[in-house]
Amino acid sequence: MATHVALNHVTHYRYDRPVQLSPQVVRLRPAPHCRTPILSYSLRIEPVQHFVNWQQDPFSNYLARLVFPEKTTEFRVTVDLIAEMSVYNPFDFFLEPSAEQFPFAYEPGLAHDLAPYLVKDEATPRFASFVASIDRTPRATLDFLVALNQRLQQDIRYLIRMEPGVQSPETTLENGSGSCRDSGWLMVQTLRHLGLAARFVSGYLLQLTPDVKAVDGPVGAEADFTDLHAWCEVYLPGAGWIGLDPTSGLLAGEGHIPLACTPEPGSAAPVSGAVDECEVQFAHHMSITRIYESPRVTKPYTDAQWIAIDAAGHAVDRQLRDLDVRLTMGGEPTFVSARDRDGAEWNTDALGPPNADWPPSSCTSFVHAMAQAASCTLARASGIRANSCRAGRCRSAGARTANRAGAIRTCLPTNARPNTTPRPMRNASCRR
């Protein structure tokens, strides 16, 4: 029950004179560990006279390194991608037994590999006081992380901050406010001072209007929208990198599409590079469009869609009828009439008038014959050969069977019959 959305992201720089661009690095491709399926992706660069080399940085993020041989008056980056917004459970992971309770310590080899993500900034007064106030009583690691994430969401007021760069944790705590990148960096430094490896994440946030308004909890977006966003990832043994979004107080879900994950915020900038001195006009545009929605409980087919489905079915039926295509059901029937084996109701039709003319006694006799045939089959399978089975045919003593003409007769015990070879019998329960 997925929804496919098309994301369009345009970053446009206009210069007041022809300028020379240094090599530009673009970090706008979903990271390898992105859990949201990306069905298609394209990156378009203007001016068209350029060279592009795709690379991966030391942290495995995808980079597009652009080289421009000529001067230009504009630089435009356009990203188009299609994402499959399939809901997944962000808690769907296991932890190593040693990491199930916080606090815990990384195994020495793992701690060595995570060294860049354990580097701590200076513990300034306000920040040190905040870290000291965190309850470190041993408890489930996930409970601890969820509580810390929610605390930052409640303590730090979100605001849109147009100034470049990231605030220090000290500034964010003093102001009690910050952008998503400020809250994300505060969470990274807090986790590192608690002994947990953490990294800064820059990415896309996609939010879709819910089909049904929530009874309690977050109400969701009022309209579909997307934007650049920042959050934090913490490394948990057994689970790997787990996303925490202190702006919302939630774990990262299908709407979080990581683009660059790095130890420091400066290494995760969407676009970086130098340019000649000039005046710059900057424009930025982002949009998402639903291009496919599968029917679901909260949003089933509309009446118009049902009408279209019915019309398509009737159109197919007309074509089959016009082309004289006759469809039958394959497989072996479980019952064929002994009276009229070639009747339409036993071959191509589901129902037929003769079935309604059978007297009740014939139906009862048929049931008895079927039961006796099953007994014979079980007897042969178990190696029993007595009066119940002769010549591989159902001739049980006293069994009532229907002959080909439809008459009912009783099979006599074998010791009461003439000493002659019996004629093979065709009854309603056995057809070879």
N, C-alpha and C positions, 0 to 999 in steps of 0.2 A: 504494500500500500504506500508507494512512494510518490513524491511530488518532484518533478524536475523543474529547476529554475535556471534561467539564463541570467548571468551577471555581466554587466557592462561597466567598465571602470576606465575613465579617461583622465589623464594627468597632462596638462598643457601649459607650457612655458612660452611666453612671447617676449622677445628682446627688442629694445629700441634701436638696435644697430646690428649688423652682421657680427657674430661672435664665434670664436673657436671654442668648441666643447672639448674638455679632456675626456678620457674614457669614462663612460657613465656605467654604473652598476645598478641593475634593476632587480629587486627582490620581490617579485609579484607573481610567483608561480607556487601553487600549493606544495607544501613540504612533503617529503617521502612518507612520513608517518601520519599524514592526514587520514582520519577515519571516515570522513564523508566522501563517498565515491564521486570522483570527478570524471564525467563522461566525455568531455572535450575541453580543449584549452587552446587559445591562440594569443599571440603577442604581436602587435603591429606597432612599428616605430616609424616616426617621421622626424626628419627628412628621410626619404627613401634611400639616399646615398649613404649607406653605413655598412659596417661589418658587425656581425653578432657572433659571439661564442658562448655557448651554454657551459656552465661549470657548476661544481659543487664546492662550497667553502669548507673549512675544517670541521664544521658542525653539520655537514651533509645537506645544508640548504641549497636550493637551486638558485643560481645567479645567471643573469644575462649580461655579459660584458659587451658594451657597445663602443665602437670606434667610428668617429666621423672625420672623413678626410677633408671636408670643406667647411667653410664658415656657414652659419645659418642664422635665420632670424626667429626660428621657433624650434621647439623640441616637444614632441607629442608622443605619449605612451598610451596605447589602448589595449586593454585586456578584455577578452571575452571568454567566458567559461560556462559550462553547464554542470550543475551539481545535482546529485540525487539526494534529496532531503528525506532519507529513511531514518526514522527515529531509532536510536540505540540507547542502551542503558549505560551511562557513564560509570556505574559501579560494577560492571561486568568484568571482574578480574579477581585473581587470587593474590595474596601476599605470602611471601616466605614466612615460615613460622617465627623467625627471628625478628621480623618487622611488623608483626601483627599488633604489638603493643608499643605505644610511644611513652617515653623516649627509647630509641634504639640506636645502635651504631652500625655503620657500614662495615662489611668485611674489608680487611686492609687492601686487597687487590682492587676491589670495586671503588674504594675511597680514592685510590690513586688515579683510576680512570675518570672519576668525577671531580678531580681537583679544580678545574676551571669554574665549576658550578658551586664550589664551596668557599670561594673567596669573599671575605666579609669587608664591607666598608667600615670606616671608623664609627664607633658607637657614640654618637653625639648625645648630649644630655636628654633631650626629649625622647629620642629614639631608644636610648638605653633604658629609660624609665618604662617605655611601652613594652619592650621585650621582657623586662623584669616582671611586669604585671601579668604575664601569660601564665596560666595555671599549667604546671608540668606534672601534675599527679598522674601516675601511670594509668593509662586507659587505652581503649582501642584506637589504633592509629587513624582510621577513617573518621571516627567520631571527633578526634582532636582537630583534624584538618578542616572538617566541615564547620566546626564551631569557630575556628580562627578565620576562615574565609567569610563567614557571616558577620563576625565582629568587625572586620575591616569595612564590609559593605555598610554597616550601620554607623560606624564612627567617621567615615570619610564621605563627605558630600560630593557627588559627581558634578562636574562642570565641564563645559567645552572651553578648552584653553588653546588659543591660537598661537601663543608664543612658542618658539622652537625649543627643543630639548626636553629633558625630563627633570622634574623636581627631585631634590634629595628627600630621603625619608623624613629628615628633620623638618624641612619646609612643609611637606604634606601634612605632618602631624600638627605642626603649629597652626597652619591655616585651617585644618579640619576639612580640607577640600582638595580636589585635584581631578585631572582628566584620567582616562582609563590607563594611560601609560604611567602616570604617577602612582596610581593605586597598585598597578601590576609590579612596578619596581619596589614599592614599599613591601609588598608581599614576598618578593624574591629575597630581599635583604633580611626580612624577619625570619624566613625559613632557614636561611644560611646561619643566622645567629643562634638558631635552635638546633643546629647540627644536621640539617637536611639539605641535600643538593637541590638547587632550583635554578631555573633559567627564564629569561624574558622572552615573550612571544609577541610578534607582530603578525596580524592576519586580518581576514575578513570576518565580519559578523553578519550573518543572514538571519533575519527574523520574519516569520510569516504570521499573518493574522490567523488565530486559532479558529477552527470550525465552530467550536462551542466555547462560550465564555466560562472560565474557571469559577467554581463555586467558592473556593478559597485559594489563598496563595497568589502568586503573580498573575495578573490578568492577561499578560501578553501584549503584543504590539497591536496598535489600532489599525495599522496598514502595513503591507509588506515593505520592508526597507532593508538596505545594506549599508555598511560603512566600514572604513578601516578601524580596527580595534586592537587592543593590547591586553594581555593577561599573563598568567604565570603557569609554569609547569614544574612539578616536583617529582623527583625520582624516588620510586618506591620499589624495593627489591621484590621480584615476583610479578609486578605489574608494569614496570617501566615508567615512562613519563606520563603523568596524569595532570590534566589541565584544571586549574583553579581560576575562576574569574571573580576577583574581589569587587568588581563594579556591580555585579548582579548578586553576588553571594552564592553562586551556583557552580557546579562542576561544568567543564566545557562539554558541550553536546554537539549534535549534528550541525548546528548553525555556526560553530566555531571552525574556521578553515585556517590553519596555521600557514604562514608564508615564510617566516624566518624565526628561528629559535636560537638564541645566542646568550653567552654569559653576561654581556653588557648591552644596554639599549642601543648604543651608537652603531653596533654591528648589524642591527636589524632594520635600519632605515629602508623604506620602500624604494627610494631612488637616492643615489649618492654620486657625487662627482663635482668637478670644478668647471667654471666658466669665466670668460673674460669679464672685466668690469663693465657693467651696463645697468640699465633700468629694466626690471622684470615685471611682467604681468602674469599672475598665476591663476589658473582656472582648474577646477576639479569637479568631476561629475561621476555619480554612481547610481545605478538602477538595477533592479531585478524584475524579471517577468516570469510568471508561471507559464511553462510551455506544455506541461503534461501533468495530469492529476489522475491517479487511479481511483476508482470508486472505493469508498470505505464506509464504515458504520456511521461516522459523523458527517459524511458528505456522499450520499448514494447517488445513483444515476438520477438525473432530472427527468421530468415528464417528456421533454423534447428529445432527450437521449433515448428513452425507451421507445418513443415513436419511431425514431430513426433505426433502432435495432429491429423492431417489428417489420418496418418497411424493407429493410435489407433481407430479412428472412423470407418474406413473401416474394421478393424479386428472385431469390435463388430458387424457390419452389416453382415459380413460373418458368424459369429457364429449364429446369429439369423436366417439367411437364412438356414444354414445347419441343425439347430434344428427345422425348420419349425415353428418358433415363428412368429405369425402374430399380428401386432400391430394395434389397432384402436384408434381413439380419442374418449374419453368419453364425456358425456354431451348431452343435448337435442338439436337436430337440430332446427334452426329457420325456416326452410322451407323444406317440403317434397313434392315431386311431386305427384299430383293427378293422373297422368297417369301411372307412373311407380315407385311406392313407394319402390319397392324392388330392384331398379337398383343400380349397384355398386357405381355410382357417388353420391348416397344419403346415402350410408352406409359406405364403406371403402375407396373409391377412392375420390381424391380431384376434379377430372375433369372427364367428360364423353362426348362422341360424341353426344348423343341425345340433350344435352343442346344447341348445336350450331344450331339444326334444328328447334327450336321454331320460329314461325313467329313473326314479330314485334307486330302484333295486339294482340297476346296472351300475350306477355310481358306487353303491356299497360293495358290489361284487368286485369292482375294479380295485377298490382300496384293499380288500382282502387278498386279491391276487398279488398286488404289489408287495404287501407285507410278507406273503409266503415266498415270493421270489427273493426277497432280501434274506430270509432265513436259509434258503437253499444256497445262496452265495456264501453266507457265513459258514455253512456246514462244509462246503467244498474247500474253503480257505483253511479250515481247521483239520482237514483230512478225514472227516466223517463221511462214510458211504453206507447208507442204510436205505430204508424205504423212502427216505425223504428225497433221494436224488438218483436218477437212472439216466444213463446215456447223455449226461450233461444237460438234460432238459428239466424243467420244473414239473415234477409229477408227484407231488406230496400227497400222501394218503388223505383223502377226505377234502382236499382243497377244491374250492369252487372257482372255476375260471371261465373266461368269455372266449368262445371260439371265433373263427373269422366271420361267421355269419351274425355274430352278436348274441347267440344263444348261450345260456348259462348251463354248465354241466358240472357234475362232481367227479373228481378223479378218484377211482377206487384204489384201495391198497394194492401193492404189487403182488402180494400173495393171493389176491382174489381175482387176478386177471388171467386170461389165457396165456399160455407159454409161447407167446409170439413177440416178435420185435415190435415195440410200440412205434406208431407214426410220430414223427416230430410234430410238436404242437406249436402253433403261433397264438400267443395270447396278448392281452392288452399291456402286459407289463414287460415283455421281452421281445425285442426286434433285433435280428442279426443282419 
